[in-house]
Amino acid sequence: MTYFNKNAELKNGYNTYIDADTDDMGTQMDVGLLLMEDGDVFTFDEADKEIAVLLFSGKVTYEWDGKKVEGDRPDCFHHEAYCLLAGKGTKITLTAHAHSELYIQKTLNDKPYEAVMYTPETVQTEYKGSNGELMGCMEREIKTFFDLDNAPFSNMVLGEVLNHPGKWSSYPPHHHPQPEVYFYRFDYPDGFGAGFANGEIFKTGHNGLAVINHGFHSQTAAPGYAMCYAWGIRHLDGDPWDKTRIDDPEHAWLWKADANDHIYPNH
């Protein structure tokens, strides 16, 4: 299990969490956090890699290929995202108009394609566990910016999960062959939770990153703390992630409508 929490090391500019050229750890992706202050300008110009630029919080102007979009997202708990997905060779210029924090994900992709901006109007949102399943303990919002369905030209998938305080997500435990990363945000900097992956248990915190390359996984947030995490997946060659979910057979019974009735028959 690999988990990073780099809060003590974070600085203005691009902060590397994973560099696929040197410490891939099975993800086949670069992952970083870009911190900007009002007036800062930062440019990406990747010759060989496609790139996703997700605004976690702040106010940023995106410019690419003669296009311009203003992204304004005070936080990821009450406001929907702006996420630019661009193919190799696309020059992206970001200008901050306030303190801003952006999640960056890159991977090799030889296929050229026109960049796509996903906005609050185009975010795909699923509400899971909101019908009383398991007494509401796995209630969460799953947001997908792009995947195999709407971006078959990309080698990546990216979304967010809004994990409500004290609740569980990625639950019941499941796995898929494709590697995945989780980048955690909490509504309070001291917020925390727990993750279960690769056969291990780890404490999650603000700006922490988990690398999941095998095994069943799931997670929970501590009561009182909302958790929002970006989830990024790299398609495997010949085996793309197509909403792939293989449930742990030991816990498959949790999908039953009356799973908790034997303990709380009148809930």
Secondary structure by P-SEA (a helix, b strand, c coil): ccccccccccccccccccccccccccccbbbbbbbbcccbbbbbbbccbbbbbbbcbbbbbbbcccbbbbbbbcccccccbbbbbbcccbbbbbbbccbbbbbbbbbbbcccccbbbbccccbbbbbcccccccccccbbbbbbcccccccccccccccccccccccccccccccccccbbbbbbbcccccccccccccbbbbbcccbbbbbccccccccccccbbbbbbbbbbbcccccccccccccccccccccccccccccccc
